[in-house]
Structures are given as C-alpha cells and as structure tokens.
Amino acid sequence: MKAARARALVVVLALLVPVAGAPAAGAHDPDDAKAEAFAGRAGSAGATAALAAVSGVPCVDGSAAGYPCENVDLEAFVPLSELGEGPGLEGLDIWGWTDPETGREYALQTTTRATVFVDISDPQNPVILGALPTQSSEGLPFWRDVKVYGNHAYVVSENFNHGMQVFDLTRLRTTSPTPEVFAPDAVYRGFGRSHNLVINEDSGFAYAVGSDTCAGGLHMIDLHDPADPTFAGCYADDGYIHDAQCVIFHGSNRRLQGRELCFALNRDAVTIVDVTDKGHPRRLSRTVYPNAFSAHQGWLTPDHRWFLFGDEADELIGSVPGTTTYVMQVANPLNPSRPQAFSAETAAIDHNRYIHDGLLYEANYHAGLRIYDYDERSLRRAQLREVGYFDIFPADDDPGFQGAWSSYPYFASGVVIVSGIDSGLFVLRPRL
C-alpha cells in the first residue's frame, strides 16, 4: 500500500471534516445498548488500529500475522489510522465495485466521517484513491452505509440532514497520484438521516430503511437514471425496518414469481412485503421467532427457498447459547416456516451476513469473519458447518460491539474484504 498517499488523505480529511461530539445513547437506532457501547469508545480507536499495514501473510497453523484463522489468508491490512483520523473514528459498512471496463476491483470502506475508495486490484498492495466526506456532521457521527447500482455508489448516514450521496465510480479511473477528497455528483434529499440502504440491482430501485420518513420503513427510490434518483413510494405499515433484502422473487409460489419482494427485519419479526407496485406495497406475512429482540440483517439463498438472518441482541442478553443464525424457509412468502436457530461455539454477536457460491459469509463482531457451508438438508435441520474463519479481533469472542462490521464476498478474484470497526480494512483470500 502506498503509505504517503494514505497519510495525505488523512491530513486533508482532518481539515475538511468537522469533529462531531460523541454519540448519545438512545438515538434513532432503538438499540440503546449498541449506541452506548459506541459512545463509550468515542475518542479512542481500538488498540489494533495502531498496527502497521501488512500484506501477503498466509494462514499457517491457525494464525496469520497474529490473527486466528482457518483456511483464510491475509492479503493485506489497511489500518484505520490511514483511512481517517479524529475522536471516535470507526470503520463501518463496506461494499465493493468492479469496473466493467478495466476489471479493476475497489473496496468502498465507510467510516464515521467519510466513504474511502481503495483500489484492491493488486490485493497485496491496496491503494487509497480518496474519500467522499460526510454530507453532514450534525448529530450522530455514525452509522454510514454504502451500496452500488451500476457504476454509482449511494451513501446514507445517521447524521441529520445528510440525505443520500450519489457518486460516479468511474471517476476512480483517473485519480491523481495524491488521494483526492471528492464531492458527490448529486445528493438525494427525500430524507435527512437513514440507518441503512438496500438496493435491488435487478429492478433498479433503492430502499432507505430506518430513515426519518415512512415511519422508518421502506423509503423507495427510483435509480433508473442513476445520477438523478427520484422518490417512488413509501411503506410504513410495520414501522421501523432495520435492514432488508429486496429481490425479484423466483421461489416456488407461482403467483409471486416475478414480483419484487422485500424481506425486512422489523426488530421483533421478519416481514415480507410485495413492493412491485410502489404506490401500493402490500405485506404478505409477518413472522416472529423465539427470543426475538433485535432482528437485524439477513440474506436469501439463491433459490429463494431460505432466508438466513440474525438478531443483534440475543447473544448480548444471553438468551441463546452462542453466536446464532436463524434459518427460515420462505419458498412460500405467504406462509414462511417458523425460524430455527443455529448456534455456533463462539459467544460473539452476529452482524452482517451474505451468501455467495453456496457459502454463508458472516461478519460476527468479536469473532471476525466466519464462513459456513450449507445444503438443503443442513438448512432443514438448521445445522451449518464452519469451513473457514479469520478473527480480526483476537482479544476475545465476547458479545460486544467491536471487531468485524461487515464483509463483501462478491469479487471475481475471490478476495473478500472485511471492515474492522476498531482496526481497519482487511483484504482476505479464503482457500476453500
């Protein structure tokens, strides 16, 4: 990694981005325990953030550069200190983009202050190209979420009056030798703050969730003109939605095949909403489950038969024996199955999960990246099989809000990027 470029970016961002106060407990996100945990750390990055950048370290005898691992090598690590600076700096959500013209791969790493663009085409030598600072520093300095549609990135934040930033990723093809501080190409102002953003690349619609509109439900946005998003509709019947996945459904219910459905996490339940008609969205089902406290995020298997999701509080309050993933059959969205729980041996809180090529990639806070294999039989029994891991928080596997925030496993090269809340950006290569 080009350290001089990274240091230049840090200096410029420090001058441009105002320092917000420590986040207050009980903010827009209803999970007060999580907000308090982050507030307590404001002003002090984790100990691992001070580590120097490393690259090209294989996982041997259960370790790579001091990180516990199995079947996952460390291609590179970019410390948080090179992605920005200031009190309370955290690594947050992460996503990826592959340039369709050049094939180059990029990590889109968000922090409490910006979205940082990192070229990982040479995975052992990542290059920081620049950053898009927060649109607003009002209120909470977290959370921030980024997703991609076509060649544009869309960024939302819990900051008040932030809106949704629109950034043309093709601008990364011609960056200067010194990391740049970018301005957005446009800002969608249909809402001020939003906890999260969901994009259905097959339909061309985005869904802001946990925003200050639509009672915190689905705020629907038309992206068919990617540089000029427009409001498309609102679903508020279930109140606050923390996260969702929206797809063109092709499960076994023939009446619903080809419809656009959103599988939403509503704190105490999973709701499935037909959003094909943006002016008249319709709830198809609402499913509760044992120990429901803070239904957080989930992902569908490619055949749309199963929905795997997590609860961000069950480990914290001790209502489950370990890091727990819920498995729910949704082949018929009108009548989903009762979710079954799979609990791993770790005690960490599960966070974001994604499915790719028959594997489940989970970023589980203190337990780091965990990779699980599954098949139809194992899903019916809610029995996943761990086939690899890379623990970016070696100190412990306790239920807390540090470590791995999220991962992105969809690069053609096979690398997986992981965002470390208190550490930085990890570029990993599973060997499965």
FIKOL-735479 format. One record per residue (C-alpha): residue number from 1; residue in one letter; chain; x, y, z. Coordinates in steps of 0.02 Angstrom, whole numbers, plus 50000, padded with zeros to 5 digits. Example, Ala and Ser with C-alpha at 12.3 -4.5 7.8 and 13.67 -1.06 7.14 Angstrom:
BEGIN
+-----+---+---+-------+-------+-------+
|   k | r | c |     X |     Y |     Z |
+-----+---+---+-------+-------+-------+
|   1 | a | A | 50615 | 49775 | 50390 |
|   2 | s | A | 50684 | 49947 | 50357 |
+-----+---+---+-------+-------+-------+
# end
This chain:
BEGIN
+-----+---+---+-------+-------+-------+
|   k | r | c |     X |     Y |     Z |
+-----+---+---+-------+-------+-------+
|   1 | m | A | 50000 | 50000 | 50000 |
|   2 | k | A | 50060 | 50175 | 49960 |
|   3 | a | A | 50082 | 50248 | 50136 |
|   4 | a | A | 50118 | 50425 | 50076 |
|   5 | r | A | 49952 | 50430 | 49982 |
|   6 | a | A | 49861 | 50369 | 50136 |
|   7 | r | A | 49942 | 50498 | 50250 |
|   8 | a | A | 49899 | 50638 | 50129 |
|   9 | l | A | 49717 | 50584 | 50131 |
|  10 | v | A | 49713 | 50581 | 50321 |
|  11 | v | A | 49781 | 50758 | 50334 |
|  12 | v | A | 49658 | 50830 | 50208 |
|  13 | l | A | 49509 | 50741 | 50286 |
|  14 | a | A | 49557 | 50805 | 50458 |
|  15 | l | A | 49547 | 50983 | 50391 |
|  16 | l | A | 49384 | 50962 | 50296 |
|  17 | v | A | 49275 | 50853 | 50406 |
|  18 | p | A | 49207 | 50935 | 50566 |
|  19 | v | A | 49226 | 50836 | 50725 |
|  20 | a | A | 49056 | 50788 | 50794 |
|  21 | g | A | 49025 | 50753 | 50977 |
|  22 | a | A | 49014 | 50580 | 51049 |
|  23 | p | A | 48852 | 50493 | 51001 |
|  24 | a | A | 48717 | 50496 | 51131 |
|  25 | a | A | 48634 | 50339 | 51196 |
|  26 | g | A | 48455 | 50307 | 51145 |
|  27 | a | A | 48474 | 50387 | 50973 |
|  28 | h | A | 48373 | 50349 | 50816 |
|  29 | d | A | 48429 | 50168 | 50816 |
|  30 | p | A | 48322 | 50085 | 50951 |
|  31 | d | A | 48466 | 49976 | 51009 |
|  32 | d | A | 48521 | 50082 | 51157 |
|  33 | a | A | 48650 | 49955 | 51213 |
|  34 | k | A | 48740 | 49967 | 51047 |
|  35 | a | A | 48734 | 50157 | 51046 |
|  36 | e | A | 48802 | 50163 | 51223 |
|  37 | a | A | 48943 | 50044 | 51177 |
|  38 | f | A | 48996 | 50154 | 51033 |
|  39 | a | A | 48977 | 50313 | 51135 |
|  40 | g | A | 49091 | 50242 | 51268 |
|  41 | r | A | 49229 | 50216 | 51141 |
|  42 | a | A | 49217 | 50387 | 51057 |
|  43 | g | A | 49386 | 50472 | 51058 |
|  44 | s | A | 49485 | 50312 | 51069 |
|  45 | a | A | 49517 | 50196 | 50924 |
|  46 | g | A | 49546 | 50012 | 50963 |
|  47 | a | A | 49720 | 49951 | 51001 |
|  48 | t | A | 49731 | 49859 | 50836 |
|  49 | a | A | 49708 | 50023 | 50741 |
|  50 | a | A | 49889 | 50067 | 50779 |
|  51 | l | A | 49956 | 49913 | 50689 |
|  52 | a | A | 50058 | 49946 | 50534 |
|  53 | a | A | 49996 | 49891 | 50364 |
|  54 | v | A | 50041 | 49711 | 50324 |
|  55 | s | A | 50016 | 49604 | 50169 |
|  56 | g | A | 50040 | 49432 | 50097 |
|  57 | v | A | 50029 | 49328 | 50256 |
|  58 | p | A | 49962 | 49150 | 50236 |
|  59 | c | A | 49862 | 49065 | 50371 |
|  60 | v | A | 49982 | 48937 | 50445 |
|  61 | d | A | 49949 | 48831 | 50599 |
|  62 | g | A | 49795 | 48934 | 50641 |
|  63 | s | A | 49873 | 49107 | 50631 |
|  64 | a | A | 49913 | 49246 | 50506 |
|  65 | a | A | 50006 | 49400 | 50571 |
|  66 | g | A | 49938 | 49361 | 50744 |
|  67 | y | A | 49757 | 49341 | 50690 |
|  68 | p | A | 49675 | 49171 | 50724 |
|  69 | c | A | 49620 | 49092 | 50560 |
|  70 | e | A | 49575 | 48936 | 50466 |
|  71 | n | A | 49578 | 48918 | 50276 |
|  72 | v | A | 49585 | 49108 | 50252 |
|  73 | d | A | 49745 | 49203 | 50209 |
|  74 | l | A | 49780 | 49386 | 50242 |
|  75 | e | A | 49815 | 49476 | 50078 |
|  76 | a | A | 49827 | 49649 | 50156 |
|  77 | f | A | 49777 | 49755 | 50305 |
|  78 | v | A | 49749 | 49944 | 50296 |
|  79 | p | A | 49747 | 50019 | 50472 |
|  80 | l | A | 49604 | 50132 | 50521 |
|  81 | s | A | 49732 | 50269 | 50552 |
|  82 | e | A | 49763 | 50277 | 50364 |
|  83 | l | A | 49577 | 50291 | 50324 |
|  84 | g | A | 49548 | 50448 | 50426 |
|  85 | e | A | 49577 | 50523 | 50598 |
|  86 | g | A | 49490 | 50611 | 50740 |
|  87 | p | A | 49400 | 50566 | 50902 |
|  88 | g | A | 49280 | 50421 | 50886 |
|  89 | l | A | 49337 | 50365 | 50714 |
|  90 | e | A | 49263 | 50194 | 50674 |
|  91 | g | A | 49260 | 50078 | 50524 |
|  92 | l | A | 49080 | 50046 | 50472 |
|  93 | d | A | 48995 | 49968 | 50322 |
|  94 | i | A | 49088 | 49906 | 50169 |
|  95 | w | A | 49043 | 49863 | 49989 |
|  96 | g | A | 49133 | 49829 | 49826 |
|  97 | w | A | 49134 | 49882 | 49645 |
|  98 | t | A | 49215 | 49804 | 49492 |
|  99 | d | A | 49247 | 49921 | 49346 |
| 100 | p | A | 49160 | 49840 | 49196 |
| 101 | e | A | 49286 | 49918 | 49075 |
| 102 | t | A | 49450 | 49884 | 49164 |
| 103 | g | A | 49405 | 49739 | 49279 |
| 104 | r | A | 49488 | 49831 | 49424 |
| 105 | e | A | 49415 | 49794 | 49596 |
| 106 | y | A | 49381 | 49925 | 49728 |
| 107 | a | A | 49334 | 49923 | 49912 |
| 108 | l | A | 49211 | 50056 | 49969 |
| 109 | q | A | 49252 | 50073 | 50153 |
| 110 | t | A | 49143 | 50187 | 50258 |
| 111 | t | A | 49196 | 50268 | 50420 |
| 112 | t | A | 49111 | 50384 | 50543 |
| 113 | r | A | 49174 | 50528 | 50436 |
| 114 | a | A | 49183 | 50475 | 50255 |
| 115 | t | A | 49174 | 50342 | 50120 |
| 116 | v | A | 49351 | 50291 | 50070 |
| 117 | f | A | 49389 | 50216 | 49899 |
| 118 | v | A | 49529 | 50087 | 49895 |
| 119 | d | A | 49595 | 50001 | 49738 |
| 120 | i | A | 49624 | 49818 | 49784 |
| 121 | s | A | 49659 | 49754 | 49608 |
| 122 | d | A | 49830 | 49704 | 49672 |
| 123 | p | A | 49762 | 49632 | 49835 |
| 124 | q | A | 49929 | 49634 | 49925 |
| 125 | n | A | 49958 | 49817 | 49881 |
| 126 | p | A | 49795 | 49912 | 49907 |
| 127 | v | A | 49799 | 50095 | 49857 |
| 128 | i | A | 49691 | 50228 | 49939 |
| 129 | l | A | 49623 | 50338 | 49799 |
| 130 | g | A | 49524 | 50462 | 49900 |
| 131 | a | A | 49370 | 50489 | 50004 |
| 132 | l | A | 49196 | 50562 | 49998 |
| 133 | p | A | 49171 | 50656 | 50164 |
| 134 | t | A | 49006 | 50651 | 50257 |
| 135 | q | A | 48873 | 50766 | 50187 |
| 136 | s | A | 48830 | 50823 | 50363 |
| 137 | s | A | 48912 | 50813 | 50534 |
| 138 | e | A | 48752 | 50854 | 50629 |
| 139 | g | A | 48700 | 50734 | 50765 |
| 140 | l | A | 48771 | 50559 | 50771 |
| 141 | p | A | 48939 | 50532 | 50686 |
| 142 | f | A | 48883 | 50355 | 50639 |
| 143 | w | A | 48811 | 50248 | 50558 |
| 144 | r | A | 48853 | 50257 | 50372 |
| 145 | d | A | 48802 | 50133 | 50238 |
| 146 | v | A | 48852 | 50116 | 50055 |
| 147 | k | A | 48783 | 50013 | 49911 |
| 148 | v | A | 48813 | 50010 | 49723 |
| 149 | y | A | 48699 | 50012 | 49572 |
| 150 | g | A | 48785 | 50003 | 49403 |
| 151 | n | A | 48932 | 50123 | 49410 |
| 152 | h | A | 48866 | 50232 | 49550 |
| 153 | a | A | 48887 | 50221 | 49738 |
| 154 | y | A | 48748 | 50279 | 49855 |
| 155 | v | A | 48788 | 50329 | 50034 |
| 156 | v | A | 48671 | 50362 | 50180 |
| 157 | s | A | 48707 | 50407 | 50361 |
| 158 | e | A | 48628 | 50430 | 50531 |
| 159 | n | A | 48691 | 50610 | 50525 |
| 160 | f | A | 48547 | 50734 | 50520 |
| 161 | n | A | 48515 | 50820 | 50352 |
| 162 | h | A | 48634 | 50702 | 50263 |
| 163 | g | A | 48521 | 50634 | 50126 |
| 164 | m | A | 48588 | 50506 | 50003 |
| 165 | q | A | 48752 | 50546 | 49917 |
| 166 | v | A | 48773 | 50492 | 49736 |
| 167 | f | A | 48950 | 50460 | 49672 |
| 168 | d | A | 49001 | 50411 | 49496 |
| 169 | l | A | 49128 | 50272 | 49525 |
| 170 | t | A | 49204 | 50290 | 49350 |
| 171 | r | A | 49289 | 50445 | 49421 |
| 172 | l | A | 49408 | 50324 | 49507 |
| 173 | r | A | 49486 | 50281 | 49338 |
| 174 | t | A | 49575 | 50448 | 49330 |
| 175 | t | A | 49627 | 50490 | 49508 |
| 176 | s | A | 49782 | 50592 | 49541 |
| 177 | p | A | 49941 | 50524 | 49623 |
| 178 | t | A | 49885 | 50607 | 49786 |
| 179 | p | A | 49724 | 50542 | 49864 |
| 180 | e | A | 49579 | 50657 | 49825 |
| 181 | v | A | 49439 | 50724 | 49931 |
| 182 | f | A | 49287 | 50703 | 49821 |
| 183 | a | A | 49123 | 50796 | 49813 |
| 184 | p | A | 48964 | 50697 | 49773 |
| 185 | d | A | 48891 | 50706 | 49599 |
| 186 | a | A | 48719 | 50731 | 49674 |
| 187 | v | A | 48627 | 50721 | 49841 |
| 188 | y | A | 48452 | 50649 | 49855 |
| 189 | r | A | 48355 | 50749 | 49985 |
| 190 | g | A | 48199 | 50643 | 50004 |
| 191 | f | A | 48253 | 50607 | 50184 |
| 192 | g | A | 48380 | 50677 | 50305 |
| 193 | r | A | 48454 | 50531 | 50401 |
| 194 | s | A | 48441 | 50345 | 50364 |
| 195 | h | A | 48512 | 50196 | 50456 |
| 196 | n | A | 48536 | 50085 | 50306 |
| 197 | l | A | 48515 | 50068 | 50118 |
| 198 | v | A | 48454 | 49920 | 50016 |
| 199 | i | A | 48472 | 49911 | 49826 |
| 200 | n | A | 48391 | 49784 | 49710 |
| 201 | e | A | 48508 | 49788 | 49560 |
| 202 | d | A | 48384 | 49683 | 49459 |
| 203 | s | A | 48244 | 49810 | 49474 |
| 204 | g | A | 48342 | 49973 | 49485 |
| 205 | f | A | 48263 | 50028 | 49649 |
| 206 | a | A | 48341 | 50078 | 49814 |
| 207 | y | A | 48258 | 50065 | 49984 |
| 208 | a | A | 48315 | 50176 | 50127 |
| 209 | v | A | 48268 | 50097 | 50294 |
| 210 | g | A | 48269 | 50168 | 50469 |
| 211 | s | A | 48254 | 50342 | 50396 |
| 212 | d | A | 48162 | 50494 | 50464 |
| 213 | t | A | 48023 | 50463 | 50336 |
| 214 | c | A | 47896 | 50323 | 50307 |
| 215 | a | A | 47892 | 50288 | 50494 |
| 216 | g | A | 48066 | 50215 | 50473 |
| 217 | g | A | 48001 | 50089 | 50346 |
| 218 | l | A | 48039 | 50069 | 50161 |
| 219 | h | A | 48078 | 50235 | 50076 |
| 220 | m | A | 48080 | 50184 | 49892 |
| 221 | i | A | 48192 | 50271 | 49765 |
| 222 | d | A | 48198 | 50250 | 49576 |
| 223 | l | A | 48378 | 50234 | 49513 |
| 224 | h | A | 48344 | 50208 | 49328 |
| 225 | d | A | 48430 | 50374 | 49300 |
| 226 | p | A | 48574 | 50332 | 49418 |
| 227 | a | A | 48635 | 50511 | 49435 |
| 228 | d | A | 48461 | 50580 | 49471 |
| 229 | p | A | 48366 | 50470 | 49597 |
| 230 | t | A | 48181 | 50505 | 49619 |
| 231 | f | A | 48055 | 50460 | 49754 |
| 232 | a | A | 47950 | 50308 | 49708 |
| 233 | g | A | 47846 | 50262 | 49860 |
| 234 | c | A | 47834 | 50226 | 50044 |
| 235 | y | A | 47795 | 50076 | 50154 |
| 236 | a | A | 47760 | 50124 | 50334 |
| 237 | d | A | 47636 | 49993 | 50394 |
| 238 | d | A | 47763 | 49898 | 50500 |
| 239 | g | A | 47856 | 50049 | 50567 |
| 240 | y | A | 48045 | 50042 | 50588 |
| 241 | i | A | 48141 | 49924 | 50473 |
| 242 | h | A | 48323 | 49895 | 50519 |
| 243 | d | A | 48379 | 49809 | 50359 |
| 244 | a | A | 48308 | 49710 | 50213 |
| 245 | q | A | 48345 | 49617 | 50054 |
| 246 | c | A | 48237 | 49655 | 49903 |
| 247 | v | A | 48231 | 49536 | 49754 |
| 248 | i | A | 48133 | 49485 | 49601 |
| 249 | f | A | 48059 | 49329 | 49678 |
| 250 | h | A | 48080 | 49160 | 49594 |
| 251 | g | A | 48032 | 49042 | 49735 |
| 252 | s | A | 47903 | 48904 | 49723 |
| 253 | n | A | 47747 | 49011 | 49744 |
| 254 | r | A | 47699 | 49035 | 49561 |
| 255 | r | A | 47581 | 49180 | 49595 |
| 256 | l | A | 47726 | 49279 | 49667 |
| 257 | q | A | 47860 | 49233 | 49541 |
| 258 | g | A | 47923 | 49389 | 49453 |
| 259 | r | A | 47857 | 49503 | 49589 |
| 260 | e | A | 47975 | 49618 | 49684 |
| 261 | l | A | 47978 | 49567 | 49866 |
| 262 | c | A | 48070 | 49641 | 50015 |
| 263 | f | A | 48120 | 49528 | 50159 |
| 264 | a | A | 48128 | 49652 | 50302 |
| 265 | l | A | 48195 | 49643 | 50481 |
| 266 | n | A | 48073 | 49733 | 50595 |
| 267 | r | A | 48159 | 49717 | 50763 |
| 268 | d | A | 48042 | 49582 | 50831 |
| 269 | a | A | 47992 | 49496 | 50668 |
| 270 | v | A | 48031 | 49460 | 50486 |
| 271 | t | A | 47905 | 49538 | 50368 |
| 272 | i | A | 47890 | 49503 | 50182 |
| 273 | v | A | 47820 | 49646 | 50078 |
| 274 | d | A | 47767 | 49649 | 49896 |
| 275 | v | A | 47835 | 49813 | 49828 |
| 276 | t | A | 47802 | 49782 | 49643 |
| 277 | d | A | 47676 | 49924 | 49642 |
| 278 | k | A | 47773 | 50060 | 49730 |
| 279 | g | A | 47615 | 50160 | 49760 |
| 280 | h | A | 47526 | 50014 | 49843 |
| 281 | p | A | 47650 | 49899 | 49933 |
| 282 | r | A | 47570 | 49751 | 50021 |
| 283 | r | A | 47628 | 49647 | 50168 |
| 284 | l | A | 47622 | 49461 | 50130 |
| 285 | s | A | 47672 | 49392 | 50300 |
| 286 | r | A | 47745 | 49434 | 50469 |
| 287 | t | A | 47843 | 49301 | 50564 |
| 288 | v | A | 47900 | 49311 | 50744 |
| 289 | y | A | 48026 | 49193 | 50823 |
| 290 | p | A | 48084 | 49139 | 50997 |
| 291 | n | A | 48197 | 49261 | 51089 |
| 292 | a | A | 48159 | 49399 | 50963 |
| 293 | f | A | 48233 | 49562 | 51025 |
| 294 | s | A | 48325 | 49649 | 50884 |
| 295 | a | A | 48305 | 49564 | 50714 |
| 296 | h | A | 48449 | 49639 | 50620 |
| 297 | q | A | 48500 | 49579 | 50445 |
| 298 | g | A | 48477 | 49430 | 50332 |
| 299 | w | A | 48507 | 49357 | 50159 |
| 300 | l | A | 48416 | 49237 | 50043 |
| 301 | t | A | 48487 | 49079 | 49967 |
| 302 | p | A | 48496 | 49097 | 49776 |
| 303 | d | A | 48343 | 48986 | 49750 |
| 304 | h | A | 48241 | 49099 | 49866 |
| 305 | r | A | 48192 | 48949 | 49972 |
| 306 | w | A | 48281 | 49001 | 50132 |
| 307 | f | A | 48311 | 49163 | 50225 |
| 308 | l | A | 48456 | 49166 | 50348 |
| 309 | f | A | 48456 | 49309 | 50472 |
| 310 | g | A | 48521 | 49364 | 50640 |
| 311 | d | A | 48466 | 49452 | 50797 |
| 312 | e | A | 48589 | 49580 | 50865 |
| 313 | a | A | 48537 | 49564 | 51046 |
| 314 | d | A | 48505 | 49381 | 51086 |
| 315 | e | A | 48688 | 49346 | 51120 |
| 316 | l | A | 48704 | 49507 | 51219 |
| 317 | i | A | 48563 | 49465 | 51338 |
| 318 | g | A | 48611 | 49281 | 51348 |
| 319 | s | A | 48450 | 49208 | 51277 |
| 320 | v | A | 48548 | 49095 | 51158 |
| 321 | p | A | 48699 | 48983 | 51193 |
| 322 | g | A | 48815 | 49060 | 51063 |
| 323 | t | A | 48829 | 49160 | 50902 |
| 324 | t | A | 48659 | 49123 | 50825 |
| 325 | t | A | 48593 | 49121 | 50647 |
| 326 | y | A | 48408 | 49092 | 50615 |
| 327 | v | A | 48355 | 48984 | 50467 |
| 328 | m | A | 48182 | 49013 | 50394 |
| 329 | q | A | 48100 | 48932 | 50243 |
| 330 | v | A | 48020 | 49064 | 50131 |
| 331 | a | A | 47983 | 48969 | 49971 |
| 332 | n | A | 47803 | 49021 | 50000 |
| 333 | p | A | 47814 | 49201 | 50065 |
| 334 | l | A | 47631 | 49195 | 50114 |
| 335 | n | A | 47668 | 49059 | 50241 |
| 336 | p | A | 47852 | 49054 | 50295 |
| 337 | s | A | 47912 | 48922 | 50416 |
| 338 | r | A | 47949 | 48953 | 50599 |
| 339 | p | A | 48132 | 49007 | 50609 |
| 340 | q | A | 48254 | 48881 | 50682 |
| 341 | a | A | 48412 | 48931 | 50773 |
| 342 | f | A | 48590 | 48876 | 50736 |
| 343 | s | A | 48712 | 48924 | 50874 |
| 344 | a | A | 48899 | 48920 | 50844 |
| 345 | e | A | 49032 | 48887 | 50976 |
| 346 | t | A | 49081 | 49070 | 50988 |
| 347 | a | A | 48989 | 49191 | 51102 |
| 348 | a | A | 49007 | 49344 | 50989 |
| 349 | i | A | 48861 | 49445 | 50923 |
| 350 | d | A | 48821 | 49410 | 50741 |
| 351 | h | A | 48810 | 49560 | 50625 |
| 352 | n | A | 48800 | 49558 | 50434 |
| 353 | r | A | 48792 | 49402 | 50325 |
| 354 | y | A | 48796 | 49372 | 50138 |
| 355 | i | A | 48782 | 49216 | 50031 |
| 356 | h | A | 48891 | 49180 | 49880 |
| 357 | d | A | 48929 | 49019 | 49785 |
| 358 | g | A | 48845 | 48909 | 49914 |
| 359 | l | A | 48936 | 48985 | 50064 |
| 360 | l | A | 48874 | 49099 | 50202 |
| 361 | y | A | 48994 | 49239 | 50250 |
| 362 | e | A | 48958 | 49313 | 50421 |
| 363 | a | A | 49044 | 49462 | 50500 |
| 364 | n | A | 49019 | 49422 | 50683 |
| 365 | y | A | 49095 | 49567 | 50781 |
| 366 | h | A | 49221 | 49493 | 50906 |
| 367 | a | A | 49228 | 49326 | 50812 |
| 368 | g | A | 49278 | 49408 | 50647 |
| 369 | l | A | 49235 | 49334 | 50478 |
| 370 | r | A | 49155 | 49161 | 50488 |
| 371 | i | A | 49118 | 49058 | 50333 |
| 372 | y | A | 48987 | 48920 | 50335 |
| 373 | d | A | 48942 | 48784 | 50212 |
| 374 | y | A | 48762 | 48726 | 50194 |
| 375 | d | A | 48648 | 48619 | 50087 |
| 376 | e | A | 48462 | 48585 | 50081 |
| 377 | r | A | 48471 | 48450 | 50214 |
| 378 | s | A | 48575 | 48554 | 50335 |
| 379 | l | A | 48459 | 48703 | 50314 |
| 380 | r | A | 48309 | 48596 | 50356 |
| 381 | r | A | 48397 | 48549 | 50519 |
| 382 | a | A | 48472 | 48723 | 50544 |
| 383 | q | A | 48646 | 48647 | 50553 |
| 384 | l | A | 48781 | 48749 | 50468 |
| 385 | r | A | 48961 | 48690 | 50451 |
| 386 | e | A | 49104 | 48811 | 50480 |
| 387 | v | A | 49235 | 48791 | 50343 |
| 388 | g | A | 49345 | 48942 | 50374 |
| 389 | y | A | 49369 | 49098 | 50477 |
| 390 | f | A | 49479 | 49249 | 50504 |
| 391 | d | A | 49463 | 49328 | 50675 |
| 392 | i | A | 49506 | 49512 | 50659 |
| 393 | f | A | 49475 | 49539 | 50846 |
| 394 | p | A | 49596 | 49417 | 50929 |
| 395 | a | A | 49570 | 49480 | 51107 |
| 396 | d | A | 49413 | 49378 | 51139 |
| 397 | d | A | 49249 | 49315 | 51064 |
| 398 | d | A | 49138 | 49401 | 51192 |
| 399 | p | A | 48970 | 49479 | 51147 |
| 400 | g | A | 49021 | 49660 | 51113 |
| 401 | f | A | 49018 | 49790 | 50975 |
| 402 | q | A | 49196 | 49789 | 50911 |
| 403 | g | A | 49281 | 49686 | 50777 |
| 404 | a | A | 49201 | 49642 | 50610 |
| 405 | w | A | 49061 | 49754 | 50547 |
| 406 | s | A | 49032 | 49678 | 50376 |
| 407 | s | A | 49109 | 49587 | 50228 |
| 408 | y | A | 49093 | 49587 | 50039 |
| 409 | p | A | 49123 | 49417 | 49956 |
| 410 | y | A | 49070 | 49452 | 49775 |
| 411 | f | A | 49233 | 49494 | 49685 |
| 412 | a | A | 49276 | 49383 | 49536 |
| 413 | s | A | 49455 | 49372 | 49601 |
| 414 | g | A | 49395 | 49277 | 49754 |
| 415 | v | A | 49457 | 49403 | 49882 |
| 416 | v | A | 49342 | 49451 | 50024 |
| 417 | i | A | 49351 | 49621 | 50106 |
| 418 | v | A | 49306 | 49647 | 50289 |
| 419 | s | A | 49277 | 49807 | 50384 |
| 420 | g | A | 49352 | 49814 | 50559 |
| 421 | i | A | 49263 | 49938 | 50673 |
| 422 | d | A | 49415 | 49971 | 50782 |
| 423 | s | A | 49551 | 49912 | 50663 |
| 424 | g | A | 49531 | 49950 | 50477 |
| 425 | l | A | 49511 | 49865 | 50309 |
| 426 | f | A | 49558 | 49682 | 50286 |
| 427 | v | A | 49583 | 49603 | 50115 |
| 428 | l | A | 49568 | 49415 | 50135 |
| 429 | r | A | 49577 | 49262 | 50024 |
| 430 | p | A | 49480 | 49107 | 50077 |
| 431 | r | A | 49555 | 48940 | 50023 |
| 432 | l | A | 49403 | 48827 | 50022 |
+-----+---+---+-------+-------+-------+
# end
